[in-house]
Amino acid sequence: MSVAIKDDEIDVVIGALRSDLTSFMNEWRPIFSRFHLIIVKDPNLKEELKIPEGFNLDVYKKPDIDRVVGASTSILFSGYSCRYFGYLVSRKKYIISVDDDCIPARDNKGFLVDAVAQHITNLTTPATPFLFNTLYDPFAEGADFVRGYPFSLRSGVKCALSCGLWLNLADHDAPTQALKPEQRNSRYVDAVMTVPARVLVPISGINIAFDREVVQDLQKIESP
């Protein structure tokens, strides 16, 4: 039930905390080369950005942030919060956000995982938040709704936010990271599930996508 969309309906937002993006961009080239990129340089980063050629992109720096939001407010866009400025200036329907220290994962067969395509599939496929489906994504190929799932709920609702995960460093809180500094997540899991309605869930801008219609709500959730 996913809807086909055009590449020009998507912006990929990258918050740049490192000056040399060469390796990062080349790792993502097979995926990112199709899309328009918004790169926001951390206002605290002094070095000039190094970006390889071959991408359709716009780069925003501290003077751009100061001009749009004012010098007194631009401090809110420092560090990884600089990605929020990319959300602000984008005019595309869908926004994908990836951190500059992340590279594409490979599945259990060694194939590159297209995170952008998966996010867009999620955003254009109905979500099912009102009853948990133990078969996870009922709209995936070869899947369906679990026994007892009400037919009245099977059309689902619009998906507004797609939260991806990542390998290597687990998404722990600071005390847990301090207790388990060597713990790593190396197990790739190909699964999609809807977060149930009216529950709390931690999200991260490291690997996330959303529909611009809910960008204000997202800023309320993630604002520093």
N, CA, C and O of each residue as an XYZ file, in Angstrom:
896
protein
N       0.812     -1.212      0.000
C       0.000      0.000      0.000
C       0.847      1.265      0.000
O       0.319      2.359      0.199
N       2.146      1.135     -0.219
C       3.002      2.314     -0.257
C       2.744      3.104     -1.533
O       2.265      2.555     -2.525
N       3.065      4.401     -1.504
C       2.820      5.301     -2.615
C       4.145      5.676     -3.246
O       5.092      6.025     -2.541
N       4.225      5.609     -4.569
C       5.451      5.982     -5.260
C       5.626      7.497     -5.199
O       4.685      8.242     -5.470
N       6.817      7.952     -4.847
C       7.097      9.384     -4.811
C       8.332      9.666     -5.656
O       9.104      8.763     -5.979
N       8.502     10.935     -6.005
C       9.625     11.342     -6.832
C      10.821     11.715     -5.959
O      10.670     12.144     -4.815
N      12.013     11.539     -6.531
C      13.230     11.876     -5.789
C      13.271     13.348     -5.395
O      13.839     13.700     -4.361
N      12.658     14.224     -6.231
C      12.723     15.651     -5.930
C      11.732     16.078     -4.847
O      11.601     17.269     -4.566
N      11.039     15.124     -4.240
C      10.189     15.412     -3.084
C      10.931     15.176     -1.769
O      10.342     15.279     -0.692
N      12.226     14.859     -1.860
C      12.996     14.452     -0.684
C      14.206     15.364     -0.493
O      14.913     15.675     -1.451
N      14.435     15.784      0.730
C      15.681     16.429      1.127
C      16.385     15.539      2.139
O      15.758     15.019      3.062
N      17.686     15.367      1.963
C      18.506     14.677      2.956
C      19.277     15.739      3.729
O      20.060     16.489      3.146
N      19.058     15.804      5.033
C      19.693     16.812      5.886
C      20.853     16.176      6.650
O      20.699     15.130      7.281
N      22.014     16.826      6.581
C      23.218     16.335      7.251
C      23.775     17.447      8.126
O      24.108     18.523      7.631
N      23.875     17.191      9.411
C      24.537     18.124     10.310
C      26.028     17.819     10.319
O      26.439     16.722     10.697
N      26.844     18.795      9.901
C      28.288     18.570      9.754
C      29.032     19.055     10.990
O      29.164     20.259     11.212
N      29.517     18.109     11.797
C      30.352     18.439     12.951
C      31.819     18.182     12.671
O      32.690     18.586     13.441
N      32.086     17.503     11.558
C      33.462     17.228     11.139
C      33.720     17.976      9.846
O      32.834     18.094      9.000
N      34.929     18.479      9.695
C      35.221     19.290      8.514
C      35.398     18.453      7.255
O      34.997     18.876      6.171
N      35.990     17.278      7.383
C      36.254     16.450      6.209
C      35.132     15.423      6.039
O      35.082     14.418      6.748
N      34.242     15.691      5.096
C      33.106     14.806      4.829
C      33.369     13.871      3.654
O      32.449     13.211      3.171
N      34.605     13.809      3.195
C      34.919     13.039      1.992
C      34.545     11.573      2.135
O      33.815     11.036      1.302
N      35.034     10.929      3.169
C      34.761      9.504      3.358
C      33.268      9.252      3.560
O      32.703      8.330      2.973
N      32.641     10.069      4.386
C      31.207      9.930      4.655
C      30.395     10.031      3.372
O      29.543      9.184      3.103
N      30.656     11.059      2.585
C      29.882     11.277      1.360
C      30.113     10.167      0.343
O      29.176      9.736     -0.328
N      31.341      9.706      0.226
C      31.622      8.640     -0.733
C      30.975      7.322     -0.325
O      30.557      6.548     -1.186
N      30.886      7.058      0.973
C      30.188      5.855      1.436
C      28.710      5.899      1.057
O      28.116      4.877      0.712
N      28.131      7.082      1.126
C      26.706      7.246      0.844
C      26.412      7.548     -0.623
O      25.245      7.635     -1.005
N      27.438      7.710     -1.447
C      27.240      8.145     -2.830
C      26.218      7.289     -3.590
O      25.373      7.857     -4.282
N      26.252      5.952     -3.498
C      25.266      5.158     -4.250
C      23.820      5.485     -3.895
O      22.914      5.235     -4.690
N      23.599      6.039     -2.712
C      22.243      6.353     -2.253
C      21.943      7.841     -2.379
O      20.894      8.215     -2.903
N      22.845      8.694     -1.908
C      22.591     10.128     -1.844
C      22.649     10.824     -3.197
O      22.071     11.901     -3.348
N      23.321     10.253     -4.175
C      23.519     10.943     -5.449
C      22.208     11.235     -6.169
O      22.181     12.065     -7.077
N      21.132     10.579     -5.789
C      19.827     10.781     -6.432
C      19.064     11.964     -5.854
O      18.103     12.437     -6.459
N      19.486     12.445     -4.685
C      18.656     13.385     -3.946
C      19.345     14.728     -3.730
O      20.562     14.856     -3.863
N      18.531     15.720     -3.393
C      19.067     17.012     -2.985
C      19.487     16.924     -1.521
O      18.743     16.408     -0.687
N      20.678     17.427     -1.214
C      21.219     17.375      0.139
C      21.271     18.777      0.739
O      21.577     19.749      0.049
N      20.972     18.864      2.011
C      21.164     20.093      2.781
C      22.208     19.789      3.850
O      21.965     18.989      4.754
N      23.363     20.427      3.744
C      24.429     20.242      4.725
C      24.517     21.500      5.577
O      24.720     22.599      5.063
N      24.362     21.327      6.881
C      24.428     22.460      7.807
C      25.702     22.321      8.635
O      25.863     21.370      9.401
N      26.591     23.276      8.469
C      27.851     23.257      9.209
C      27.623     23.723     10.643
O      26.992     24.754     10.875
N      28.137     22.963     11.594
C      28.058     23.349     13.005
C      28.663     24.745     13.167
O      29.813     24.956     12.780
N      27.924     25.697     13.726
C      28.461     27.059     13.881
C      29.769     27.110     14.665
O      30.534     28.063     14.519
N      30.037     26.106     15.491
C      31.269     26.091     16.285
C      32.455     25.483     15.539
O      33.579     25.504     16.039
N      32.212     24.947     14.352
C      33.282     24.318     13.572
C      34.044     25.396     12.807
O      33.454     26.120     12.005
N      35.341     25.507     13.047
C      36.144     26.576     12.452
C      36.683     26.215     11.068
O      36.776     27.078     10.195
N      37.041     24.936     10.863
C      37.653     24.540      9.601
C      36.633     24.572      8.460
O      35.430     24.427      8.677
N      37.140     24.764      7.243
C      36.283     24.723      6.064
C      35.877     23.281      5.764
O      36.646     22.348      5.992
N      34.682     23.117      5.258
C      34.200     21.778      4.930
C      34.875     21.250      3.671
O      35.116     21.995      2.722
N      35.173     19.964      3.678
C      35.693     19.275      2.496
C      34.616     18.308      2.017
O      34.305     17.318      2.679
N      34.055     18.620      0.848
C      32.947     17.835      0.305
C      33.305     17.413     -1.114
O      33.618     18.271     -1.939
N      33.270     16.126     -1.423
C      33.600     15.684     -2.779
C      32.551     16.144     -3.785
O      31.417     16.452     -3.417
N      32.932     16.188     -5.036
C      32.021     16.617     -6.097
C      31.053     15.493     -6.465
O      31.224     14.338     -6.073
N      30.040     15.872     -7.225
C      29.110     14.875     -7.740
C      27.799     14.788     -6.988
O      27.046     13.830     -7.164
N      27.511     15.793     -6.136
C      26.268     15.789     -5.371
C      25.496     17.080     -5.629
O      26.086     18.131     -5.882
N      24.189     16.986     -5.562
C      23.313     18.153     -5.647
C      23.047     18.622     -4.226
O      22.267     18.000     -3.505
N      23.687     19.712     -3.816
C      23.598     20.095     -2.404
C      23.657     21.600     -2.204
O      24.123     22.353     -3.059
N      23.170     22.004     -1.048
C      23.316     23.366     -0.548
C      23.961     23.283      0.826
O      23.604     22.431      1.639
N      24.919     24.177      1.079
C      25.618     24.213      2.360
C      25.229     25.490      3.100
O      25.258     26.583      2.534
N      24.869     25.337      4.356
C      24.513     26.480      5.198
C      25.515     26.588      6.340
O      25.872     25.594      6.972
N      25.967     27.832      6.593
C      26.963     28.087      7.624
C      26.411     29.092      8.635
O      25.264     29.525      8.530
N      27.236     29.454      9.607
C      26.781     30.333     10.688
C      26.169     31.638     10.183
O      25.132     32.046     10.707
N      26.760     32.317      9.186
C      26.118     33.547      8.702
C      24.705     33.311      8.167
O      23.834     34.168      8.314
N      24.480     32.160      7.553
C      23.139     31.848      7.058
C      22.168     31.650      8.218
O      21.030     32.118      8.177
N      22.633     30.947      9.256
C      21.784     30.717     10.427
C      21.467     32.039     11.115
O      20.321     32.288     11.492
N      22.494     32.899     11.281
C      22.284     34.204     11.917
C      21.279     35.039     11.131
O      20.434     35.719     11.713
N      21.378     34.981      9.809
C      20.500     35.796      8.971
C      19.040     35.345      9.073
O      18.128     36.171      9.053
N      18.828     34.042      9.182
C      17.461     33.510      9.183
C      16.817     33.589     10.559
O      15.658     33.989     10.674
N      17.550     33.215     11.608
C      16.931     33.129     12.944
C      17.425     34.208     13.901
O      16.870     34.371     14.988
N      18.472     34.952     13.505
C      19.018     35.977     14.384
C      20.197     35.460     15.184
O      20.211     34.301     15.601
N      21.186     36.316     15.400
C      22.415     35.902     16.081
C      22.152     35.424     17.502
O      22.841     34.529     17.992
N      21.157     36.013     18.170
C      20.880     35.634     19.556
C      20.234     34.257     19.662
O      20.262     33.639     20.725
N      19.657     33.779     18.571
C      18.969     32.482     18.570
C      19.823     31.379     17.959
O      19.562     30.198     18.186
N      20.834     31.750     17.193
C      21.599     30.757     16.441
C      22.319     29.755     17.334
O      22.674     28.669     16.877
N      22.542     30.105     18.616
C      23.213     29.169     19.525
C      22.399     27.889     19.697
O      22.955     26.841     20.027
N      21.089     27.968     19.476
C      20.244     26.780     19.587
C      20.543     25.765     18.491
O      20.127     24.610     18.581
N      21.268     26.194     17.450
C      21.560     25.322     16.323
C      23.019     24.873     16.316
O      23.560     24.561     15.255
N      23.660     24.835     17.477
C      25.046     24.385     17.562
C      25.099     22.896     17.844
O      24.119     22.304     18.295
N      26.261     22.286     17.573
C      26.383     20.843     17.738
C      25.465     20.119     16.772
O      25.167     20.616     15.686
N      25.016     18.929     17.181
C      24.133     18.180     16.294
C      22.773     18.840     16.139
O      21.987     18.441     15.280
N      22.485     19.842     16.956
C      21.240     20.589     16.774
C      21.261     21.425     15.502
O      20.232     21.981     15.118
N      22.412     21.526     14.841
C      22.457     22.266     13.577
C      21.570     21.606     12.525
O      21.154     22.252     11.563
N      21.281     20.312     12.713
C      20.396     19.636     11.760
C      19.016     20.291     11.723
O      18.336     20.248     10.698
N      18.597     20.905     12.849
C      17.268     21.510     12.899
C      17.146     22.675     11.921
O      16.062     22.957     11.409
N      18.268     23.349     11.670
C      18.226     24.433     10.691
C      17.938     23.868      9.307
O      17.244     24.498      8.509
N      18.465     22.689      9.023
C      18.147     22.035      7.757
C      16.674     21.724      7.637
O      16.084     21.878      6.567
N      16.072     21.283      8.741
C      14.627     21.046      8.734
C      13.881     22.348      8.432
O      12.880     22.353      7.715
N      14.384     23.446      8.992
C      13.717     24.735      8.870
C      13.734     25.257      7.441
O      12.730     25.787      6.967
N      14.856     25.116      6.749
C      14.975     25.710      5.415
C      14.492     24.783      4.307
O      14.276     25.238      3.184
N      14.321     23.516      4.589
C      13.845     22.597      3.556
C      12.414     22.937      3.162
O      11.604     23.350      3.991
N      12.126     22.755      1.887
C      10.772     22.955      1.390
C      10.221     21.677      0.754
O       9.179     21.703      0.099
N      10.917     20.576      0.949
C      10.461     19.311      0.378
C       9.445     18.648      1.307
O       9.378     18.961      2.495
N       8.667     17.740      0.756
C       7.641     17.059      1.545
C       8.259     16.113      2.566
O       7.789     16.020      3.700
N       9.316     15.411      2.158
C       9.933     14.423      3.041
C      11.357     14.844      3.390
O      12.104     15.299      2.524
N      11.727     14.694      4.646
C      13.067     15.031      5.110
C      13.693     13.798      5.746
O      13.104     13.167      6.624
N      14.895     13.464      5.290
C      15.688     12.377      5.855
C      16.868     13.005      6.580
O      17.505     13.909      6.039
N      17.173     12.557      7.774
C      18.286     13.116      8.538
C      19.252     12.009      8.935
O      18.857     11.006      9.530
N      20.533     12.207      8.595
C      21.573     11.226      8.909
C      22.784     11.967      9.467
O      23.177     13.001      8.926
N      23.377     11.455     10.539
C      24.559     12.086     11.122
C      25.800     11.829     10.275
O      25.875     10.851      9.532
N      26.769     12.729     10.404
C      27.956     12.654      9.551
C      28.976     11.616     10.001
O      30.026     11.481      9.373
N      28.692     10.879     11.073
C      29.589      9.792     11.479
C      28.948      8.423     11.262
O      29.404      7.419     11.808
N      27.889      8.397     10.459
C      27.203      7.135     10.150
C      27.395      6.781      8.681
O      27.358      7.658      7.818
N      27.596      5.525      8.402
C      27.707      5.044      7.028
C      26.631      3.987      6.801
O      26.108      3.434      7.768
N      26.290      3.694      5.551
C      25.232      2.712      5.293
C      25.594      1.336      5.846
O      26.739      0.895      5.749
N      24.613      0.678      6.420
C      24.821     -0.685      6.917
C      24.710     -1.673      5.764
O      24.251     -1.332      4.674
N      25.135     -2.889      6.025
C      24.948     -3.987      5.072
C      24.111     -5.064      5.744
O      24.249     -5.331      6.938
N      23.241     -5.677      4.949
C      22.372     -6.697      5.521
C      23.139     -7.995      5.733
O      24.348     -8.058      5.513
N      22.424     -9.024      6.159
C      23.078    -10.292      6.490
C      23.644    -11.015      5.274
O      24.394    -11.980      5.416
N      23.285    -10.546      4.072
C      23.839    -11.111      2.843
C      24.957    -10.241      2.272
O      25.528    -10.558      1.228
N      25.263     -9.148      2.961
C      26.346     -8.279      2.526
C      25.932     -7.166      1.587
O      26.783     -6.422      1.098
N      24.634     -7.036      1.324
C      24.155     -5.995      0.419
C      23.959     -4.679      1.170
O      23.548     -4.661      2.330
N      24.265     -3.576      0.475
C      24.104     -2.249      1.048
C      22.627     -1.980      1.340
O      21.768     -2.233      0.496
N      22.338     -1.473      2.526
C      20.961     -1.159      2.912
C      20.650      0.288      2.515
O      21.334      1.216      2.949
N      19.623      0.470      1.696
C      19.217      1.807      1.275
C      18.297      2.390      2.345
O      17.084      2.183      2.314
N      18.884      3.117      3.285
C      18.111      3.659      4.407
C      17.073      4.667      3.939
O      15.983      4.740      4.505
N      17.400      5.447      2.910
C      16.447      6.433      2.407
C      15.211      5.740      1.846
O      14.085      6.140      2.142
N      15.416      4.709      1.042
C      14.287      3.981      0.461
C      13.419      3.358      1.542
O      12.192      3.368      1.437
N      14.052      2.812      2.590
C      13.272      2.197      3.661
C      12.461      3.240      4.424
O      11.305      3.002      4.772
N      13.071      4.398      4.682
C      12.333      5.470      5.352
C      11.119      5.899      4.527
O      10.024      6.069      5.064
N      11.320      6.071      3.231
C      10.219      6.519      2.384
C       9.133      5.456      2.306
O       7.945      5.779      2.298
N       9.534      4.194      2.249
C       8.540      3.120      2.289
C       7.723      3.202      3.571
O       6.500      3.058      3.541
N       8.389      3.433      4.689
C       7.679      3.550      5.962
C       6.699      4.721      5.955
O       5.558      4.587      6.397
N       7.154      5.874      5.448
C       6.328      7.074      5.485
C       5.143      7.006      4.536
O       4.148      7.703      4.737
N       5.236      6.181      3.512
C       4.152      6.080      2.535
C       3.330      4.811      2.712
O       2.495      4.485      1.868
N       3.565      4.103      3.797
C       2.802      2.900      4.131
C       2.020      3.164      5.413
O       2.565      3.775      6.332
N       0.771      2.730      5.511
C       0.000      2.985      6.730
C       0.670      2.416      7.976
O       1.294      1.355      7.937
N       0.529      3.140      9.074
C       0.972      2.655     10.379
C      -0.220      2.036     11.108
O      -1.371      2.359     10.818
N       0.066      1.151     12.046
C      -1.006      0.453     12.775
C      -0.773      0.587     14.280
O      -0.359     -0.374     14.928
N      -1.038      1.783     14.846
C      -0.674      2.039     16.244
C      -1.702      1.615     17.288
O      -1.417      1.680     18.484
N      -2.884      1.184     16.870
C      -3.958      0.982     17.847
C      -4.073     -0.447     18.363
O      -4.788     -0.702     19.332
N      -3.381     -1.368     17.732
C      -3.337     -2.742     18.226
C      -2.026     -3.343     17.748
O      -1.728     -3.305     16.554
N      -1.240     -3.897     18.663
C       0.080     -4.401     18.281
C      -0.057     -5.673     17.454
O      -0.749     -6.615     17.840
N       0.615     -5.679     16.313
C       0.580     -6.826     15.410
C       1.836     -7.665     15.640
O       2.936     -7.203     15.337
N       1.706     -8.863     16.159
C       2.875     -9.693     16.465
C       3.600    -10.174     15.214
O       4.678    -10.760     15.309
N       3.018     -9.931     14.042
C       3.718    -10.203     12.784
C       4.444     -8.952     12.298
O       4.911     -8.900     11.161
N       4.535     -7.934     13.175
C       5.223     -6.677     12.896
C       4.576     -5.932     11.747
O       3.416     -5.536     11.857
N       5.281     -5.727     10.651
C       4.750     -4.909      9.563
C       3.797     -5.739      8.708
O       4.259     -6.581      7.937
N       2.493     -5.534      8.813
C       1.548     -6.355      8.052
C       1.535     -6.030      6.571
O       0.983     -6.790      5.775
N       2.144     -4.898      6.185
C       2.143     -4.498      4.787
C       3.407     -4.941      4.052
O       3.538     -4.707      2.851
N       4.332     -5.576      4.760
C       5.544     -6.080      4.112
C       5.191     -7.249      3.196
O       4.199     -7.945      3.412
N       6.008     -7.450      2.184
C       5.761     -8.540      1.242
C       5.757     -9.881      1.976
O       6.690    -10.199      2.713
N       4.709    -10.652      1.768
C       4.605    -11.968      2.379
C       4.043    -11.963      3.784
O       3.916    -13.021      4.401
N       3.696    -10.773      4.311
C       3.159    -10.675      5.673
C       1.670    -10.361      5.634
O       1.113    -10.126      4.562
N       1.038    -10.356      6.768
C      -0.381    -10.023      6.883
C      -0.680     -9.710      8.342
O       0.220     -9.686      9.181
N      -1.937     -9.473      8.629
C      -2.339     -9.184     10.002
C      -2.462    -10.472     10.803
O      -2.858    -11.515     10.283
N      -2.116    -10.373     12.074
C      -2.163    -11.518     12.962
C      -3.621    -11.882     13.272
O      -4.516    -11.046     13.147
N      -3.844    -13.107     13.668
C      -5.170    -13.581     14.071
C      -5.766    -12.662     15.143
O      -5.091    -12.302     16.107
N      -7.011    -12.297     14.968
C      -7.695    -11.463     15.944
C      -7.573     -9.971     15.712
O      -8.188     -9.188     16.436
N      -6.795     -9.556     14.722
C      -6.649     -8.122     14.465
C      -7.941     -7.602     13.846
O      -8.354     -8.119     12.808
N      -8.599     -6.606     14.431
C      -9.898     -6.139     13.927
C      -9.817     -5.659     12.478
O      -8.899     -4.925     12.112
N     -10.770     -6.073     11.666
C     -10.787     -5.647     10.270
C     -11.000     -4.140     10.164
O     -10.553     -3.521      9.198
N     -11.665     -3.550     11.129
C     -11.929     -2.114     11.089
C     -10.669     -1.278     11.271
O     -10.670     -0.085     10.966
N      -9.580     -1.895     11.771
C      -8.332     -1.169     11.999
C      -7.262     -1.482     10.957
O      -6.161     -0.935     11.014
N      -7.578     -2.347     10.018
C      -6.536     -2.830      9.106
C      -6.140     -1.831      8.024
O      -5.121     -2.018      7.358
N      -6.917     -0.790      7.841
C      -6.502      0.230      6.871
C      -5.411      1.125      7.441
O      -4.727      1.823      6.692
N      -5.241      1.111      8.768
C      -4.168      1.861      9.403
C      -4.375      3.363      9.358
O      -5.452      3.849      9.013
N      -3.317      4.093      9.717
C      -3.332      5.556      9.693
C      -2.054      6.040      9.006
O      -1.122      5.267      8.786
N      -2.029      7.318      8.675
C      -0.867      7.882      7.999
C       0.364      7.821      8.897
O       0.298      8.166     10.077
N       1.477      7.385      8.337
C       2.747      7.364      9.068
C       3.426      8.717      8.898
O       3.653      9.160      7.772
N       3.749      9.371      9.998
C       4.342     10.699      9.951
C       5.828     10.700     10.254
O       6.544     11.608      9.831
N       6.308      9.690     10.984
C       7.692      9.687     11.459
C       8.275      8.288     11.344
O       7.668      7.316     11.795
N       9.453      8.187     10.738
C      10.148      6.908     10.589
C      11.472      6.991     11.338
O      12.339      7.786     10.977
N      11.633      6.183     12.371
C      12.836      6.212     13.206
C      13.700      4.998     12.902
O      13.292      3.863     13.148
N      14.886      5.232     12.371
C      15.804      4.140     12.092
C      16.762      3.916     13.245
O      16.937      4.787     14.097
N      17.379      2.751     13.270
C      18.381      2.422     14.280
C      19.762      2.426     13.640
O      19.913      2.864     12.499
N      20.761      1.949     14.354
C      22.118      1.913     13.830
C      22.899      0.824     14.546
O      22.528      0.362     15.626
N      23.986      0.435     13.910
C      24.874     -0.568     14.484
C      26.016      0.113     15.244
O      26.127      1.339     15.252
N      26.852     -0.693     15.873
C      28.011     -0.255     16.647
C      27.572      0.270     18.012
O      27.138     -0.529     18.842
N      27.663      1.559     18.285
C      27.310      2.089     19.599
C      25.803      1.998     19.828
O      25.012      2.503     19.032
N      25.421      1.355     20.915
C      24.002      1.232     21.238
C      23.468      2.558     21.774
O      24.229      3.393     22.263
N      22.165      2.740     21.679
C      21.535      3.993     22.098
C      21.231      3.958     23.595
O      20.072      3.965     24.009
N      22.298      3.920     24.395
C      22.144      3.874     25.847
C      22.130      5.278     26.442
O      22.554      6.242     25.805
N      21.633      5.374     27.677
C      21.778      6.622     28.413
C      23.212      6.711     28.943
O      23.960      5.734     28.909
N      23.581      7.898     29.433
C      24.967      8.134     29.856
C      25.441      7.180     30.953
O      26.551      6.660     30.845
N      24.651      6.922     32.011
C      25.130      5.993     33.045
C      25.382      4.585     32.510
O      26.355      3.938     32.898
N      24.509      4.110     31.619
C      24.698      2.767     31.060
C      25.938      2.723     30.182
O      26.691      1.750     30.215
N      26.155      3.777     29.393
C      27.360      3.831     28.561
C      28.615      3.822     29.423
O      29.620      3.212     29.058
N      28.556      4.501     30.572
C      29.713      4.530     31.469
C      29.996      3.153     32.058
O      31.154      2.792     32.264
N      28.953      2.390     32.327
C      29.110      1.053     32.902
C      29.503      0.016     31.853
O      30.141     -0.986     32.177
N      29.121      0.257     30.592
C      29.387     -0.705     29.521
C      30.072     -0.005     28.343
O      29.521      0.034     27.243
N      31.261      0.545     28.564
C      31.904      1.342     27.511
C      32.297      0.540     26.281
O      32.450      1.108     25.200
N      32.461     -0.766     26.427
C      32.904     -1.588     25.300
C      31.749     -2.279     24.582
O      31.971     -2.964     23.583
N      30.539     -2.114     25.063
C      29.413     -2.825     24.457
C      29.092     -2.254     23.083
O      29.015     -1.039     22.903
N      28.906     -3.154     22.111
C      28.585     -2.769     20.750
C      27.419     -3.603     20.232
O      27.211     -4.742     20.650
N      26.674     -3.013     19.325
C      25.571     -3.720     18.683
C      26.000     -4.095     17.268
O      26.176     -3.214     16.425
N      26.170     -5.374     16.998
C      26.649     -5.823     15.688
C      25.633     -6.690     14.952
O      25.931     -7.203     13.874
N      24.450     -6.860     15.512
C      23.451     -7.753     14.913
C      22.462     -6.943     14.083
O      21.687     -6.153     14.623
N      22.494     -7.145     12.767
C      21.568     -6.447     11.876
C      20.219     -7.157     11.885
O      20.148     -8.367     11.670
N      19.158     -6.410     12.132
C      17.804     -6.957     12.160
C      16.954     -6.200     11.146
O      16.849     -4.975     11.205
N      16.353     -6.929     10.225
C      15.486     -6.320      9.215
C      14.046     -6.449      9.694
O      13.394     -7.460      9.432
N      13.550     -5.445     10.385
C      12.197     -5.490     10.932
C      11.623     -4.081     10.997
O      12.332     -3.117     11.284
N      10.330     -3.983     10.724
C       9.613     -2.712     10.820
C       8.405     -2.926     11.718
O       7.635     -3.865     11.519
N       8.242     -2.061     12.701
C       7.074     -2.166     13.572
C       6.574     -0.777     13.926
O       7.344      0.182     13.977
N       5.275     -0.685     14.169
C       4.647      0.573     14.544
C       4.702      0.759     16.053
O       4.399     -0.160     16.814
N       5.089      1.956     16.478
C       5.043      2.277     17.903
C       3.576      2.421     18.306
O       2.844      3.175     17.665
N       3.132      1.731     19.333
C       1.726      1.834     19.747
C       1.348      3.262     20.136
O       2.192      4.041     20.578
N       0.090      3.586     19.968
C      -0.400      4.919     20.325
C      -0.330      5.139     21.832
O      -0.483      4.211     22.627
N      -0.091      6.403     22.200
C      -0.124      6.850     23.598
C       0.925      6.171     24.477
O       0.673      5.897     25.650
N       2.099      5.900     23.907
C       3.210      5.401     24.710
C       4.401      6.329     24.503
O       4.491      7.012     23.483
N       5.311      6.352     25.465
C       6.534      7.133     25.336
C       7.578      6.313     24.591
O       7.702      5.108     24.810
N       8.329      6.969     23.710
C       9.371      6.266     22.967
C      10.541      7.224     22.733
O      10.319      8.362     22.317
N      11.779      6.797     22.988
C      12.930      7.655     22.693
C      13.212      7.658     21.198
O      13.176      6.609     20.556
N      13.489      8.819     20.649
C      13.861      8.909     19.243
C      15.158      9.696     19.131
O      15.546     10.407     20.058
N      15.814      9.564     18.008
C      17.086     10.247     17.788
C      17.141     10.755     16.357
O      16.623     10.118     15.440
N      17.771     11.903     16.175
C      17.944     12.460     14.842
C      19.084     11.833     14.075
O      19.367     12.245     12.951
N      19.750     10.841     14.655
C      20.865     10.179     13.979
C      20.419      9.546     12.670
O      21.146      9.586     11.677
N      19.229      8.962     12.665
C      18.726      8.232     11.500
C      17.208      8.313     11.541
O      16.548      7.444     12.111
N      16.662      9.354     10.939
C      15.230      9.627     11.089
C      14.678     10.245      9.810
O      15.422     10.840      9.030
N      13.384     10.104      9.600
C      12.718     10.714      8.453
C      11.312     11.115      8.866
O      10.700     10.480      9.725
N      10.806     12.175      8.247
C       9.457     12.603      8.585
C       8.830     13.377      7.437
O       9.508     13.841      6.520
N       7.522     13.497      7.519
C       6.738     14.286      6.584
C       6.708     15.719      7.108
O       6.467     15.936      8.296
N       6.948     16.697      6.238
C       7.023     18.095      6.684
C       5.746     18.577      7.363
O       5.776     19.547      8.121
N       4.628     17.912      7.098
C       3.376     18.345      7.711
C       3.436     18.263      9.236
O       2.643     18.912      9.917
N       4.360     17.479      9.778
C       4.467     17.354     11.236
C       5.781     17.922     11.758
O       6.185     17.606     12.876
N       6.450     18.752     10.970
C       7.763     19.246     11.382
C       7.681     20.056     12.669
O       8.611     19.999     13.474
N       6.604     20.809     12.896
C       6.487     21.582     14.131
C       6.415     20.667     15.343
O       7.031     20.941     16.373
N       5.661     19.577     15.219
C       5.572     18.636     16.326
C       6.921     17.991     16.590
O       7.277     17.747     17.743
N       7.682     17.708     15.525
C       8.995     17.091     15.704
C       9.927     18.035     16.438
O      10.684     17.603     17.307
N       9.886     19.333     16.101
C      10.748     20.292     16.770
C      10.415     20.378     18.258
O      11.311     20.566     19.081
N       9.155     20.244     18.603
C       8.775     20.266     20.009
C       9.333     19.051     20.739
O       9.689     19.130     21.915
N       9.405     17.929     20.032
C       9.913     16.712     20.646
C      11.420     16.778     20.826
O      11.938     16.375     21.867
N      12.138     17.288     19.810
C      13.588     17.172     19.807
C      14.331     18.453     20.173
O      15.555     18.425     20.298
N      13.643     19.558     20.344
C      14.350     20.815     20.546
C      15.247     20.753     21.777
O      14.862     20.157     22.783
N      16.450     21.364     21.720
C      17.401     21.290     22.824
C      16.927     22.103     24.018
O      17.610     22.153     25.041
